[in-house]
Amino acid sequence: MNDKLKPPVIATAVGTTAAALMDVAVCLGSIANLTPATQSTQMPLIAVFIFAAVMLIALALLQWVLYFRSFVDFRIDQSRQDRQSSNSQERPAG
C-alpha cells in the first residue's frame, strides 16, 4: 500500500453550483425586465429558466453530497494508510 491516494476533485461541484447561480441570475433578470406587453410571450421562456434553475440546483446539491462522501472516504483511507505505515515502521523486520 505504498501508492499515494488522490483527493476527490471539487471542480464538478463548483462548476455545477456556478451554472445554477448563473441560471438563477438570468431567470431573475428576465422576470425583472418583464412588461405587461411582453408577459404573454416571455412567460414560457421564464418557466423554462425556472425549471432549469431548479434542476441545476438539485444537480449541484447532488454533486456536493457526492464530493463530501468521497472526501470522507478519502480521509478515512488516508488515515488508515498512515496508521498502517506507522505500525510497519515501529515493528522491526525479522
Biopython code that builds the backbone (N, CA, C, O; Angstrom):
import numpy as np
from Bio.PDB.StructureBuilder import StructureBuilder

atoms = [
    (1, "MET", "N", (0.817, -1.193, 0.000)),
    (1, "MET", "CA", (0.000, 0.000, 0.000)),
    (1, "MET", "C", (0.858, 1.254, 0.000)),
    (1, "MET", "O", (0.622, 2.164, 0.795)),
    (2, "ASN", "N", (1.825, 1.313, -0.857)),
    (2, "ASN", "CA", (2.700, 2.469, -0.933)),
    (2, "ASN", "C", (2.195, 3.524, -1.909)),
    (2, "ASN", "O", (2.765, 4.612, -1.995)),
    (3, "ASP", "N", (1.131, 3.211, -2.647)),
    (3, "ASP", "CA", (0.667, 4.194, -3.618)),
    (3, "ASP", "C", (-0.017, 5.363, -2.918)),
    (3, "ASP", "O", (-0.684, 5.202, -1.897)),
    (4, "LYS", "N", (0.171, 6.544, -3.502)),
    (4, "LYS", "CA", (-0.407, 7.757, -2.935)),
    (4, "LYS", "C", (-1.883, 7.851, -3.293)),
    (4, "LYS", "O", (-2.272, 7.604, -4.434)),
    (5, "LEU", "N", (-2.687, 8.206, -2.325)),
    (5, "LEU", "CA", (-4.106, 8.413, -2.568)),
    (5, "LEU", "C", (-4.326, 9.803, -3.146)),
    (5, "LEU", "O", (-3.653, 10.758, -2.758)),
    (6, "LYS", "N", (-5.275, 9.913, -4.079)),
    (6, "LYS", "CA", (-5.572, 11.204, -4.683)),
    (6, "LYS", "C", (-6.877, 11.728, -4.086)),
    (6, "LYS", "O", (-7.857, 10.990, -3.990)),
    (7, "PRO", "N", (-6.892, 13.000, -3.684)),
    (7, "PRO", "CA", (-8.126, 13.570, -3.128)),
    (7, "PRO", "C", (-9.190, 13.711, -4.217)),
    (7, "PRO", "O", (-8.859, 13.794, -5.400)),
    (8, "PRO", "N", (-10.455, 13.738, -3.826)),
    (8, "PRO", "CA", (-11.519, 13.901, -4.826)),
    (8, "PRO", "C", (-11.469, 15.285, -5.462)),
    (8, "PRO", "O", (-10.966, 16.237, -4.867)),
    (9, "VAL", "N", (-11.990, 15.380, -6.661)),
    (9, "VAL", "CA", (-11.975, 16.624, -7.420)),
    (9, "VAL", "C", (-13.210, 17.456, -7.064)),
    (9, "VAL", "O", (-14.334, 16.955, -7.099)),
    (10, "ILE", "N", (-12.995, 18.705, -6.726)),
    (10, "ILE", "CA", (-14.083, 19.594, -6.320)),
    (10, "ILE", "C", (-14.633, 20.392, -7.500)),
    (10, "ILE", "O", (-15.670, 21.042, -7.367)),
    (11, "ALA", "N", (-13.970, 20.355, -8.638)),
    (11, "ALA", "CA", (-14.331, 21.196, -9.783)),
    (11, "ALA", "C", (-15.750, 20.932, -10.280)),
    (11, "ALA", "O", (-16.431, 21.869, -10.698)),
    (12, "THR", "N", (-16.208, 19.698, -10.247)),
    (12, "THR", "CA", (-17.553, 19.384, -10.735)),
    (12, "THR", "C", (-18.620, 20.054, -9.879)),
    (12, "THR", "O", (-19.572, 20.638, -10.395)),
    (13, "ALA", "N", (-18.447, 19.960, -8.563)),
    (13, "ALA", "CA", (-19.426, 20.576, -7.665)),
    (13, "ALA", "C", (-19.412, 22.098, -7.794)),
    (13, "ALA", "O", (-20.469, 22.728, -7.795)),
    (14, "VAL", "N", (-18.236, 22.687, -7.902)),
    (14, "VAL", "CA", (-18.129, 24.140, -8.030)),
    (14, "VAL", "C", (-18.703, 24.604, -9.376)),
    (14, "VAL", "O", (-19.413, 25.608, -9.433)),
    (15, "GLY", "N", (-18.403, 23.892, -10.429)),
    (15, "GLY", "CA", (-18.915, 24.262, -11.755)),
    (15, "GLY", "C", (-20.427, 24.159, -11.838)),
    (15, "GLY", "O", (-21.077, 25.026, -12.421)),
    (16, "THR", "N", (-20.990, 23.114, -11.264)),
    (16, "THR", "CA", (-22.442, 22.956, -11.270)),
    (16, "THR", "C", (-23.112, 24.051, -10.446)),
    (16, "THR", "O", (-24.164, 24.563, -10.827)),
    (17, "THR", "N", (-22.503, 24.408, -9.316)),
    (17, "THR", "CA", (-23.045, 25.481, -8.486)),
    (17, "THR", "C", (-22.986, 26.813, -9.231)),
    (17, "THR", "O", (-23.937, 27.593, -9.179)),
    (18, "ALA", "N", (-21.887, 27.077, -9.916)),
    (18, "ALA", "CA", (-21.758, 28.319, -10.680)),
    (18, "ALA", "C", (-22.799, 28.379, -11.804)),
    (18, "ALA", "O", (-23.392, 29.430, -12.049)),
    (19, "ALA", "N", (-23.018, 27.255, -12.480)),
    (19, "ALA", "CA", (-24.024, 27.223, -13.544)),
    (19, "ALA", "C", (-25.424, 27.464, -12.980)),
    (19, "ALA", "O", (-26.228, 28.166, -13.593)),
    (20, "ALA", "N", (-25.712, 26.888, -11.823)),
    (20, "ALA", "CA", (-27.019, 27.102, -11.197)),
    (20, "ALA", "C", (-27.202, 28.561, -10.795)),
    (20, "ALA", "O", (-28.282, 29.122, -10.978)),
    (21, "LEU", "N", (-26.156, 29.179, -10.249)),
    (21, "LEU", "CA", (-26.254, 30.579, -9.856)),
    (21, "LEU", "C", (-26.435, 31.495, -11.070)),
    (21, "LEU", "O", (-27.191, 32.465, -11.008)),
    (22, "MET", "N", (-25.751, 31.192, -12.161)),
    (22, "MET", "CA", (-25.918, 31.998, -13.374)),
    (22, "MET", "C", (-27.325, 31.850, -13.937)),
    (22, "MET", "O", (-27.909, 32.823, -14.413)),
    (23, "ASP", "N", (-27.872, 30.640, -13.885)),
    (23, "ASP", "CA", (-29.221, 30.420, -14.381)),
    (23, "ASP", "C", (-30.245, 31.155, -13.519)),
    (23, "ASP", "O", (-31.217, 31.699, -14.042)),
    (24, "VAL", "N", (-30.036, 31.175, -12.213)),
    (24, "VAL", "CA", (-30.931, 31.923, -11.331)),
    (24, "VAL", "C", (-30.834, 33.419, -11.638)),
    (24, "VAL", "O", (-31.850, 34.115, -11.630)),
    (25, "ALA", "N", (-29.641, 33.914, -11.905)),
    (25, "ALA", "CA", (-29.467, 35.331, -12.241)),
    (25, "ALA", "C", (-30.180, 35.680, -13.548)),
    (25, "ALA", "O", (-30.821, 36.727, -13.645)),
    (26, "VAL", "N", (-30.070, 34.816, -14.539)),
    (26, "VAL", "CA", (-30.757, 35.052, -15.813)),
    (26, "VAL", "C", (-32.268, 35.024, -15.607)),
    (26, "VAL", "O", (-32.998, 35.834, -16.178)),
    (27, "CYS", "N", (-32.717, 34.100, -14.800)),
    (27, "CYS", "CA", (-34.147, 33.981, -14.517)),
    (27, "CYS", "C", (-34.663, 35.235, -13.819)),
    (27, "CYS", "O", (-35.701, 35.775, -14.201)),
    (28, "LEU", "N", (-33.947, 35.700, -12.805)),
    (28, "LEU", "CA", (-34.368, 36.905, -12.093)),
    (28, "LEU", "C", (-34.291, 38.142, -12.984)),
    (28, "LEU", "O", (-35.145, 39.025, -12.899)),
    (29, "GLY", "N", (-33.270, 38.207, -13.837)),
    (29, "GLY", "CA", (-33.169, 39.321, -14.778)),
    (29, "GLY", "C", (-34.303, 39.322, -15.777)),
    (29, "GLY", "O", (-34.811, 40.385, -16.136)),
    (30, "SER", "N", (-34.705, 38.160, -16.228)),
    (30, "SER", "CA", (-35.827, 38.072, -17.164)),
    (30, "SER", "C", (-37.128, 38.493, -16.504)),
    (30, "SER", "O", (-37.953, 39.169, -17.120)),
    (31, "ILE", "N", (-37.311, 38.100, -15.268)),
    (31, "ILE", "CA", (-38.524, 38.478, -14.542)),
    (31, "ILE", "C", (-38.530, 39.985, -14.274)),
    (31, "ILE", "O", (-39.582, 40.620, -14.349)),
    (32, "ALA", "N", (-37.374, 40.558, -13.964)),
    (32, "ALA", "CA", (-37.294, 41.988, -13.677)),
    (32, "ALA", "C", (-37.597, 42.826, -14.916)),
    (32, "ALA", "O", (-38.152, 43.918, -14.799)),
    (33, "ASN", "N", (-37.244, 42.339, -16.086)),
    (33, "ASN", "CA", (-37.469, 43.081, -17.329)),
    (33, "ASN", "C", (-38.811, 42.774, -17.974)),
    (33, "ASN", "O", (-39.067, 43.211, -19.096)),
    (34, "LEU", "N", (-39.648, 42.051, -17.305)),
    (34, "LEU", "CA", (-40.947, 41.673, -17.848)),
    (34, "LEU", "C", (-41.901, 42.865, -17.812)),
    (34, "LEU", "O", (-42.053, 43.520, -16.781)),
    (35, "THR", "N", (-42.535, 43.136, -18.937)),
    (35, "THR", "CA", (-43.538, 44.205, -19.012)),
    (35, "THR", "C", (-44.888, 43.554, -19.321)),
    (35, "THR", "O", (-44.933, 42.418, -19.792)),
    (36, "PRO", "N", (-45.956, 44.248, -19.066)),
    (36, "PRO", "CA", (-47.276, 43.673, -19.381)),
    (36, "PRO", "C", (-47.430, 43.323, -20.861)),
    (36, "PRO", "O", (-48.139, 42.375, -21.197)),
    (37, "ALA", "N", (-46.777, 44.075, -21.746)),
    (37, "ALA", "CA", (-46.901, 43.797, -23.179)),
    (37, "ALA", "C", (-46.183, 42.509, -23.575)),
    (37, "ALA", "O", (-46.641, 41.792, -24.464)),
    (38, "THR", "N", (-45.060, 42.214, -22.921)),
    (38, "THR", "CA", (-44.280, 41.021, -23.279)),
    (38, "THR", "C", (-44.553, 39.840, -22.352)),
    (38, "THR", "O", (-43.938, 38.782, -22.487)),
    (39, "GLN", "N", (-45.465, 40.023, -21.425)),
    (39, "GLN", "CA", (-45.705, 38.974, -20.433)),
    (39, "GLN", "C", (-46.186, 37.671, -21.073)),
    (39, "GLN", "O", (-45.725, 36.598, -20.684)),
    (40, "SER", "N", (-47.081, 37.735, -22.025)),
    (40, "SER", "CA", (-47.631, 36.516, -22.610)),
    (40, "SER", "C", (-46.600, 35.766, -23.457)),
    (40, "SER", "O", (-46.634, 34.537, -23.520)),
    (41, "THR", "N", (-45.688, 36.488, -24.104)),
    (41, "THR", "CA", (-44.693, 35.819, -24.942)),
    (41, "THR", "C", (-43.480, 35.354, -24.148)),
    (41, "THR", "O", (-42.828, 34.383, -24.533)),
    (42, "GLN", "N", (-43.171, 36.022, -23.061)),
    (42, "GLN", "CA", (-41.977, 35.686, -22.285)),
    (42, "GLN", "C", (-42.223, 34.639, -21.198)),
    (42, "GLN", "O", (-41.272, 34.007, -20.738)),
    (43, "MET", "N", (-43.444, 34.445, -20.787)),
    (43, "MET", "CA", (-43.719, 33.515, -19.679)),
    (43, "MET", "C", (-43.259, 32.082, -19.947)),
    (43, "MET", "O", (-42.702, 31.460, -19.042)),
    (44, "PRO", "N", (-43.463, 31.526, -21.149)),
    (44, "PRO", "CA", (-42.944, 30.158, -21.366)),
    (44, "PRO", "C", (-41.421, 30.075, -21.246)),
    (44, "PRO", "O", (-40.888, 29.095, -20.726)),
    (45, "LEU", "N", (-40.728, 31.102, -21.726)),
    (45, "LEU", "CA", (-39.271, 31.125, -21.619)),
    (45, "LEU", "C", (-38.835, 31.230, -20.160)),
    (45, "LEU", "O", (-37.886, 30.565, -19.743)),
    (46, "ILE", "N", (-39.523, 32.058, -19.390)),
    (46, "ILE", "CA", (-39.197, 32.196, -17.971)),
    (46, "ILE", "C", (-39.494, 30.904, -17.224)),
    (46, "ILE", "O", (-38.761, 30.532, -16.307)),
    (47, "ALA", "N", (-40.563, 30.220, -17.612)),
    (47, "ALA", "CA", (-40.881, 28.923, -16.986)),
    (47, "ALA", "C", (-39.774, 27.909, -17.253)),
    (47, "ALA", "O", (-39.438, 27.111, -16.378)),
    (48, "VAL", "N", (-39.215, 27.936, -18.443)),
    (48, "VAL", "CA", (-38.096, 27.037, -18.766)),
    (48, "VAL", "C", (-36.870, 27.393, -17.930)),
    (48, "VAL", "O", (-36.182, 26.506, -17.426)),
    (49, "PHE", "N", (-36.593, 28.699, -17.781)),
    (49, "PHE", "CA", (-35.466, 29.124, -16.936)),
    (49, "PHE", "C", (-35.657, 28.691, -15.489)),
    (49, "PHE", "O", (-34.708, 28.245, -14.844)),
    (50, "ILE", "N", (-36.874, 28.821, -14.976)),
    (50, "ILE", "CA", (-37.143, 28.411, -13.593)),
    (50, "ILE", "C", (-36.955, 26.908, -13.441)),
    (50, "ILE", "O", (-36.344, 26.455, -12.473)),
    (51, "PHE", "N", (-37.470, 26.137, -14.383)),
    (51, "PHE", "CA", (-37.304, 24.682, -14.334)),
    (51, "PHE", "C", (-35.825, 24.301, -14.415)),
    (51, "PHE", "O", (-35.359, 23.434, -13.676)),
    (52, "ALA", "N", (-35.099, 24.950, -15.311)),
    (52, "ALA", "CA", (-33.666, 24.659, -15.448)),
    (52, "ALA", "C", (-32.914, 25.041, -14.180)),
    (52, "ALA", "O", (-31.988, 24.340, -13.773)),
    (53, "ALA", "N", (-33.304, 26.143, -13.554)),
    (53, "ALA", "CA", (-32.650, 26.563, -12.314)),
    (53, "ALA", "C", (-32.886, 25.550, -11.211)),
    (53, "ALA", "O", (-31.962, 25.209, -10.472)),
    (54, "VAL", "N", (-34.099, 25.069, -11.093)),
    (54, "VAL", "CA", (-34.410, 24.061, -10.060)),
    (54, "VAL", "C", (-33.622, 22.776, -10.315)),
    (54, "VAL", "O", (-33.096, 22.175, -9.378)),
    (55, "MET", "N", (-33.541, 22.357, -11.561)),
    (55, "MET", "CA", (-32.801, 21.138, -11.894)),
    (55, "MET", "C", (-31.300, 21.312, -11.639)),
    (55, "MET", "O", (-30.651, 20.400, -11.126)),
    (56, "LEU", "N", (-30.752, 22.464, -11.991)),
    (56, "LEU", "CA", (-29.329, 22.706, -11.757)),
    (56, "LEU", "C", (-29.012, 22.808, -10.262)),
    (56, "LEU", "O", (-27.954, 22.360, -9.819)),
    (57, "ILE", "N", (-29.920, 23.391, -9.492)),
    (57, "ILE", "CA", (-29.711, 23.447, -8.044)),
    (57, "ILE", "C", (-29.726, 22.035, -7.457)),
    (57, "ILE", "O", (-28.894, 21.701, -6.614)),
    (58, "ALA", "N", (-30.668, 21.215, -7.904)),
    (58, "ALA", "CA", (-30.717, 19.819, -7.431)),
    (58, "ALA", "C", (-29.454, 19.067, -7.834)),
    (58, "ALA", "O", (-28.914, 18.292, -7.045)),
    (59, "LEU", "N", (-28.980, 19.291, -9.056)),
    (59, "LEU", "CA", (-27.756, 18.638, -9.517)),
    (59, "LEU", "C", (-26.540, 19.119, -8.727)),
    (59, "LEU", "O", (-25.654, 18.330, -8.399)),
    (60, "ALA", "N", (-26.504, 20.415, -8.425)),
    (60, "ALA", "CA", (-25.392, 20.954, -7.634)),
    (60, "ALA", "C", (-25.392, 20.346, -6.228)),
    (60, "ALA", "O", (-24.336, 19.983, -5.710)),
    (61, "LEU", "N", (-26.555, 20.235, -5.620)),
    (61, "LEU", "CA", (-26.633, 19.599, -4.298)),
    (61, "LEU", "C", (-26.159, 18.153, -4.349)),
    (61, "LEU", "O", (-25.432, 17.698, -3.466)),
    (62, "LEU", "N", (-26.575, 17.438, -5.386)),
    (62, "LEU", "CA", (-26.128, 16.051, -5.539)),
    (62, "LEU", "C", (-24.613, 15.986, -5.700)),
    (62, "LEU", "O", (-23.967, 15.121, -5.109)),
    (63, "GLN", "N", (-24.040, 16.884, -6.487)),
    (63, "GLN", "CA", (-22.591, 16.896, -6.681)),
    (63, "GLN", "C", (-21.857, 17.188, -5.381)),
    (63, "GLN", "O", (-20.811, 16.593, -5.123)),
    (64, "TRP", "N", (-22.384, 18.098, -4.551)),
    (64, "TRP", "CA", (-21.748, 18.387, -3.266)),
    (64, "TRP", "C", (-21.839, 17.192, -2.329)),
    (64, "TRP", "O", (-20.880, 16.892, -1.618)),
    (65, "VAL", "N", (-22.972, 16.509, -2.318)),
    (65, "VAL", "CA", (-23.115, 15.308, -1.474)),
    (65, "VAL", "C", (-22.118, 14.250, -1.906)),
    (65, "VAL", "O", (-21.447, 13.649, -1.067)),
    (66, "LEU", "N", (-22.016, 14.016, -3.211)),
    (66, "LEU", "CA", (-21.066, 13.020, -3.713)),
    (66, "LEU", "C", (-19.630, 13.417, -3.403)),
    (66, "LEU", "O", (-18.810, 12.569, -3.049)),
    (67, "TYR", "N", (-19.321, 14.717, -3.536)),
    (67, "TYR", "CA", (-17.970, 15.176, -3.229)),
    (67, "TYR", "C", (-17.635, 14.947, -1.755)),
    (67, "TYR", "O", (-16.567, 14.421, -1.443)),
    (68, "PHE", "N", (-18.528, 15.334, -0.850)),
    (68, "PHE", "CA", (-18.229, 15.189, 0.572)),
    (68, "PHE", "C", (-18.160, 13.723, 0.987)),
    (68, "PHE", "O", (-17.365, 13.369, 1.857)),
    (69, "ARG", "N", (-18.973, 12.871, 0.384)),
    (69, "ARG", "CA", (-18.863, 11.430, 0.671)),
    (69, "ARG", "C", (-17.506, 10.893, 0.235)),
    (69, "ARG", "O", (-16.848, 10.163, 0.977)),
    (70, "SER", "N", (-17.092, 11.262, -0.983)),
    (70, "SER", "CA", (-15.796, 10.766, -1.452)),
    (70, "SER", "C", (-14.651, 11.385, -0.671)),
    (70, "SER", "O", (-13.616, 10.742, -0.495)),
    (71, "PHE", "N", (-14.806, 12.631, -0.191)),
    (71, "PHE", "CA", (-13.768, 13.257, 0.614)),
    (71, "PHE", "C", (-13.633, 12.556, 1.964)),
    (71, "PHE", "O", (-12.520, 12.334, 2.440)),
    (72, "VAL", "N", (-14.757, 12.207, 2.577)),
    (72, "VAL", "CA", (-14.708, 11.481, 3.856)),
    (72, "VAL", "C", (-14.068, 10.111, 3.651)),
    (72, "VAL", "O", (-13.243, 9.691, 4.462)),
    (73, "ASP", "N", (-14.434, 9.408, 2.579)),
    (73, "ASP", "CA", (-13.809, 8.125, 2.279)),
    (73, "ASP", "C", (-12.304, 8.279, 2.053)),
    (73, "ASP", "O", (-11.513, 7.453, 2.510)),
    (74, "PHE", "N", (-11.916, 9.339, 1.345)),
    (74, "PHE", "CA", (-10.504, 9.611, 1.097)),
    (74, "PHE", "C", (-9.752, 9.818, 2.409)),
    (74, "PHE", "O", (-8.678, 9.250, 2.609)),
    (75, "ARG", "N", (-10.324, 10.639, 3.308)),
    (75, "ARG", "CA", (-9.651, 10.903, 4.594)),
    (75, "ARG", "C", (-9.564, 9.642, 5.449)),
    (75, "ARG", "O", (-8.561, 9.430, 6.129)),
    (76, "ILE", "N", (-10.590, 8.810, 5.425)),
    (76, "ILE", "CA", (-10.560, 7.563, 6.181)),
    (76, "ILE", "C", (-9.476, 6.649, 5.624)),
    (76, "ILE", "O", (-8.692, 6.079, 6.383)),
    (77, "ASP", "N", (-9.429, 6.507, 4.301)),
    (77, "ASP", "CA", (-8.397, 5.673, 3.688)),
    (77, "ASP", "C", (-7.005, 6.235, 3.947)),
    (77, "ASP", "O", (-6.061, 5.476, 4.167)),
    (78, "GLN", "N", (-6.872, 7.549, 3.921)),
    (78, "GLN", "CA", (-5.579, 8.176, 4.172)),
    (78, "GLN", "C", (-5.118, 7.925, 5.605)),
    (78, "GLN", "O", (-3.950, 7.609, 5.832)),
    (79, "SER", "N", (-6.015, 8.061, 6.563)),
    (79, "SER", "CA", (-5.620, 7.820, 7.959)),
    (79, "SER", "C", (-5.321, 6.342, 8.189)),
    (79, "SER", "O", (-4.427, 6.001, 8.964)),
    (80, "ARG", "N", (-6.059, 5.471, 7.523)),
    (80, "ARG", "CA", (-5.781, 4.035, 7.610)),
    (80, "ARG", "C", (-4.394, 3.717, 7.051)),
    (80, "ARG", "O", (-3.632, 2.947, 7.635)),
    (81, "GLN", "N", (-4.089, 4.323, 5.915)),
    (81, "GLN", "CA", (-2.782, 4.099, 5.289)),
    (81, "GLN", "C", (-1.660, 4.666, 6.162)),
    (81, "GLN", "O", (-0.608, 4.042, 6.304)),
    (82, "ASP", "N", (-1.879, 5.836, 6.739)),
    (82, "ASP", "CA", (-0.874, 6.423, 7.636)),
    (82, "ASP", "C", (-0.661, 5.550, 8.868)),
    (82, "ASP", "O", (0.470, 5.356, 9.314)),
    (83, "ARG", "N", (-1.755, 5.026, 9.413)),
    (83, "ARG", "CA", (-1.655, 4.171, 10.589)),
    (83, "ARG", "C", (-0.907, 2.875, 10.261)),
    (83, "ARG", "O", (-0.087, 2.405, 11.049)),
    (84, "GLN", "N", (-1.200, 2.310, 9.095)),
    (84, "GLN", "CA", (-0.503, 1.082, 8.702)),
    (84, "GLN", "C", (0.979, 1.333, 8.459)),
    (84, "GLN", "O", (1.814, 0.506, 8.822)),
    (85, "SER", "N", (1.311, 2.460, 7.853)),
    (85, "SER", "CA", (2.730, 2.748, 7.597)),
    (85, "SER", "C", (3.472, 3.029, 8.887)),
    (85, "SER", "O", (4.636, 2.652, 9.028)),
    (86, "SER", "N", (2.809, 3.695, 9.842)),
    (86, "SER", "CA", (3.488, 3.962, 11.123)),
    (86, "SER", "C", (3.634, 2.676, 11.933)),
    (86, "SER", "O", (4.619, 2.510, 12.653)),
    (87, "ASN", "N", (2.663, 1.761, 11.825)),
    (87, "ASN", "CA", (2.785, 0.477, 12.514)),
    (87, "ASN", "C", (3.884, -0.382, 11.908)),
    (87, "ASN", "O", (4.587, -1.083, 12.636)),
    (88, "SER", "N", (4.044, -0.341, 10.596)),
    (88, "SER", "CA", (5.079, -1.139, 9.969)),
    (88, "SER", "C", (6.466, -0.572, 10.250)),
    (88, "SER", "O", (7.437, -1.329, 10.253)),
    (89, "GLN", "N", (6.593, 0.728, 10.484)),
    (89, "GLN", "CA", (7.886, 1.325, 10.806)),
    (89, "GLN", "C", (8.271, 1.042, 12.250)),
    (89, "GLN", "O", (9.458, 0.942, 12.558)),
    (90, "GLU", "N", (7.293, 0.911, 13.143)),
    (90, "GLU", "CA", (7.583, 0.654, 14.546)),
    (90, "GLU", "C", (8.061, -0.766, 14.773)),
    (90, "GLU", "O", (8.906, -1.007, 15.635)),
    (91, "ARG", "N", (7.534, -1.701, 14.016)),
    (91, "ARG", "CA", (7.932, -3.110, 14.172)),
    (91, "ARG", "C", (9.159, -3.394, 13.320)),
    (91, "ARG", "O", (9.119, -3.202, 12.105)),
    (92, "PRO", "N", (10.229, -3.840, 13.922)),
    (92, "PRO", "CA", (11.400, -4.206, 13.118)),
    (92, "PRO", "C", (11.154, -5.511, 12.373)),
    (92, "PRO", "O", (10.495, -6.418, 12.880)),
    (93, "ALA", "N", (11.692, -5.588, 11.172)),
    (93, "ALA", "CA", (11.530, -6.801, 10.347)),
    (93, "ALA", "C", (12.404, -7.905, 10.903)),
    (93, "ALA", "O", (13.554, -7.682, 11.279)),
    (94, "GLY", "N", (11.839, -9.094, 10.950)),
    (94, "GLY", "CA", (12.657, -10.240, 11.323)),
    (94, "GLY", "C", (12.282, -10.775, 12.585)),
    (94, "GLY", "O", (12.878, -11.749, 13.045)),
]
sb = StructureBuilder()
sb.init_structure("model")
sb.init_model(0)
sb.init_chain("A")
sb.init_seg("    ")
for serial, (resi, resn, name, xyz) in enumerate(atoms, 1):
    if name == "N":
        sb.init_residue(resn, " ", resi, " ")
    sb.init_atom(name, np.array(xyz, "f"), 0.0, 1.0, " ", f" {name:<3s}", serial, name[0])
structure = sb.get_structure()
